Amino acid sequence: MNTQPFNVIGIGAGFSPNLKANVYEAARLCVFFNAKLILIHVGDSTTEKQDTLIEIVTPFVKDGLVYEFVFKAGDPVDVILNATQEKAIDLLVLGAAQRENFFKYYIGSIARKITRKAKCSILLLIKPSVNRIQCQHIVVNGLEDARTLQTLDAAFYVSKKLHASRITIVEEIRQQEVAVNVEDDKSLRESKIKKEKISRREDFRVQQMISEVPDAYKKDITIKTQAIFGKRGYSIGHYAEVVGADLLVMNAPSKMSFWDRLFPHDIEHILTELPTDVLIIQ
């Protein structure tokens, strides 16, 4: 495991009403993670803009915050993506609307376009706050995927650094795996038995991955596993919303073509309607 997965944190610093709250969230993470902050503004540099950003980050300098500005005019998506590569950003923080309407979903907001193309991890914030709100409960996917162990490691690292009290690993199981048509009591029992068997199998697999997470990151935190039968992406998003999770941690998508967005699956369901703040691990 990379014991310091986030060394450089970037944030898109657009001069919107949420600018201060977004920057405060990113600066706090830098202090918690001992990371450098890169503030990326799409547009020309002016003394007024620099003074505004300096005023916002100054309260964190006493806590050891190191920061740098990037000012560059151009297409917002291209400017921010290029900055993530040029500055070796590990984690990009973006403010995002919780829901997209039909038109925006197909056109794509800036935050979601960047999420689909970025080669670094992404944190989407739907309710940034100037005053810190304690992160209590983190939900993370437990998919059977080569990248999931890295995602679990990152989720436990974040939970330790943010002093979260609970972490739930959700195993999303496709309904097709049960493959029993419930028509009477007998078929209902068969379906129930099959679900229990699959749940035990998935729980064993996830427990094996949890055992590989460093003990230091599992100390003083309640760990739970939860099997859910349903559509991947939609199911875990709904679960995170229902339990009131503060953060949902997901694997980055393996591919993002036009057809993936036209027929949403996995993380595309999350991007359509963000249930909470979402951390996507690349």
Protein Blocks (a to p, Z undefined) as FASTA:
>chain_A
ZZblblbccdddddbfklmmmmmmmmmmmmmnopacddddeddddfklmmmmmmmmmmmm
mnopacdddddedjfklmmmmmmmmnopabdcddddfbdcfklmmnopaklmmmmmpcbd
cdddfbdcfbacddfbdcddfbdcfklmmmmmmmmmmmmmnopabdcddddddfklnopa
cfbfklmmmmmmmmmmmmmmmmmmmmmmmmmpcfklmgoiacdddddeddehjlmmmmmm
mnopabdcddddfbdcfklmmmgghjlmmmmmcfbdcdddZZ
